[in-house]
Amino acid sequence: MDIPEDGFHVSILGIRERIGPADEREWAYHESLIRAAYDQCHPDETFEDLKRRAQFSKEDKGLLRDWMAVAAQRAAAERLEGASASARRAAA
């Protein structure tokens, strides 16, 4: 799915909201952190299905927002872990 220059947006009742990172590479990275977990929790559908439905359903929009929040937390934890490992190597 192409992510527009200003991020992935969903519009419910004329209210437009950006969900997830605006950068396409960052979006792909975040999505890679949660796709397997989403597929395991929802075996009869794909993450692409959720993104498509989120454009029309406020419930699915909320679900997508929640999953992207988990992805952001995982990305932050990985970056922190990577920075800690770099600092340990530099100190050694």
Secondary structure, 3 states (H helix, E strand, C coil): CCCCCCCEEEEECCEEEEECCCCHHHHHHHHHHHHHHHHHHCCCCCHHHHHHHHCCCHHHHHHHHHHHHHHHHHHHHHHHHHHHHHHHHHHC
